[in-house]
Amino acid sequence: MAGERKEALLSTVLRREREHKIAEVMDFNGFSEPDFDLEPGFRLVHKLTEDHFDFGPPLAKDGPRSIRHSVPGTYDEQRLTVQGFDQSIVHFNRWCGQLRQYIKRVALASNLPDLFVSASGKNSPMQALALEPSLENSPLSPGEREMVIQRLEILTTQIQQHTELPKEQFEILGRQIRYLTEASVRLGRKDWLNVFFNVLVSFAIAGIFAPDRVNEMIGYGAALFQFLTNPNLLP
């Protein structure tokens, strides 16, 4: 029995370590965990595009493993044999980059020129906050986290008042707001702001607000959370 408990504990630790590595790659590429469904066996499905990445058996020991993933923007699927989970993470990072580029192309074709383009440029109001030279990536204080929660509620109300959301989009909005709330505990202010404006961009892709309101909503979000760059703005 002791051996079984030890094996179960090691499996739990291993799974958490691998989930953490996957989450880090998502964040690095401007995605968030609620953007994906996690199916059995570490198979991730991007909710908006239905592109997928399958890591194979989640708890398999390092060694040769087979991974499968879609090619974003096509109906193709690639199958690869890699040496260990860390190598599959390298391929996942490359795949996330391809998915992001595909979303850019969709945005441009749909007359959404701001998505992942100007929204991530230095002239964007949100990026102006995140790139503020004096902004440190320090943890949020309890008071700041409380303000974040309050202002996320204000943002949610603003979106709901100006948009009639079907059930699916309402669920996306709720998941992302919950993710941002949770992220305020574990991310520094700079990282949180970067994740926040990427979530706003994902809202436009999902049709939560109209394409011509992208700049307006990003500017509104920048104003709501400017206090994270200037403690003097706290009430």
N, C-alpha and C positions, 0 to 999 in steps of 0.2 A: 504493500500500500504506500509506503514512504517513497518508493521509486516512482510510482504512478503520480503522486502529488508533485514530486520534483519535476517530472516530465511535463505535467500540465502547467506548472509555473514557468518553466523555460519556454514553453510554447506561447504562453500569454505575453511574456516579455518580448519574445522575438516578433510576434505579430504587432505589438505596439511600436517597436523600433521601426518596422517596415512601414507601418501606417504613417509614422512621423516623417520618414523620408519622402513618401509619396506626397504628403501635405506640403512639405517644404518646396518640392518641385512645382506644385500647383501655384503656391504663393509667388514663387520666383517668376512664373510666366503670366501672372496677372489673373489667375483663376482663384476660386475659393471652393472649399469642399462641398458646399451645397449645389455647386454647378454640376455635380456628378452624382449618379446613382452607383452605389457599391453593391455589385451582385456577388453571389457566392464564388469563392475562389479568386478574390482580388481582381474581378473584372469590372472596370470602370466604364460607365457610359455617360457621355456628355449630354445633358438633358436637352439642350437647345438644338444640337446638330445630330444627335444620336450616334456620333462617332464613339468608338470604343477602344480600350486598351486592356488586354488580358495578360496579367502577370503570371498566370499559371498557378499551381498549388502554393498557397500563401506561406505554408510552414515547411516547405521542402528545404532540406539542407543545401548549402552551397555546392554547386556542381552544375553540369549541363542541365538546362531547363528550356522548355519551349514557350515562347511568348507569341501572341497574335495581336494585331491591331489593324484598325481601318486606316485607309489613306484619306485624310480629311479632304472633302470636296469631290470624292470619287466613290465608286461602288466597290473598289478593290480592297482586299485584305492581305496583309503581309504576315508570314509566319517565319520566325527566326529562332535559331538555337543560340542561347547565350550561356556564358560561364558565370553562373551565380546571380543572386538578386541585385547586387550593386551594378552589374552590367545591364540588367534590365532597366534600372533606374536611369542610366545614361540614355537608353533608347526612349524611355518615357519622357525625359526632358526634351529630346529632339522632337518627339511626337507632339508635345504640348506647344512647342514653337510653331510646328506646321499647322496645328489647329488654330492658333492665334492668327496666323497669316490668312488662313481660310476665312475666319470671321471678319478680318479686315476687308477681304475681297467682297464678301457678302454685304458688308456695311456700305462699301462704295457703290456696289451695284444697286443697292436699295436706297440710294440717295441719303446715306447716313455718313457723310464725310468726316464727322467728328469722332466716330467710334474707333478707339485704339489708335487714332491718328492725331488730331489736334488735342484730344482729351489727354493723351500721354505726352504731348509736347510741352516745351518749357513755357509757352504762352498760355497754357490752360490755367484757369484759376486754381484748380486743385493741385496741379503740379507746382504752381507758384508757391503754394503753402508747403508742399512736401519738400521742395528744393530750397526753401528759405535757409540761407547759410547759418543762421543762428539756431536753427531747429535741431535739437538733439533727439536721439531715438530713445529717450528715457521712458520708463513705465508711466502709465497714467496713474494719478493719485485717485483715492476713493472718491473725492469730490468731482474730479474730472470724469471718472467713469459714470457717475450719477448724471452729470451733464450730458454725456454721450447718449445715455439711454433716453433721457428726456428729449433730446434733439432728434434722435432717430424716430421717436414717436411723432414729433412735429413733421418730419419729412414724410413719414408714412401717411399721416393725415392729409398733407398737401397733395400727395400723389392720388390718394383715394378720392379726394374732393374734385379733382380735375379729370379723373379717368374712371370709366366704368369697366372694372376688371372682371373678366370671366373667372371661374373657380380656379383653373389651372394657373393663370397669371397671379391671382391672389395668393396662391400657395407658394409660388416662386418668391413673391415679395416678402411673405412672412418668413420663409426659410433664410433668405439673405439678411433680413434685419436681425434675426436671431443669431446668425453667424457673426455679424458685425458686433453685436452685443457681447458674445463670447470672446471674440478676438480682442476686444478692448482690455481684457484681463491679461492676455498672454503676449500681446504685441506692444512694442514701443510706439510712441505717437507718430513717428515718421512712417513706420511700416503700416500702421493702421490707416493713415491718410491715403497711402498708396492703394491699399486694398479697398478702401471706401470708394475712391473715384472709379476704380475698375468695376465695382459692383454697380455704380450708377450707369456705366457704359453697358453692362450686361442687361440692365433694366430696359434700355432702349432696344437692344437686340431682341429681347423677349417681347417687345411691343407693349411694355408696361406704361410707357409714355411715348408720345408721338415723336418722330424723327426731328421735326423742327423745334422741339423743346429740349434737345440734348444740351446745347450751350446754356440755356436758361436754368436747367436743373443742376448742371455742374456748378454754375455760378452760385445758385441758391445753396447747394451743399457746402461750397467753399465758405460762404458767409456764415452758415450754421456752425461750422467747426473751426472757425478762425481762432477761437479761444485756445485751441491746442497749441498754437504757435506763440501766443501772447498771454501770459498769466494775468496781465492787467485787465483783460477783457472778461475775466470771470466775475459773475455778479457777487 
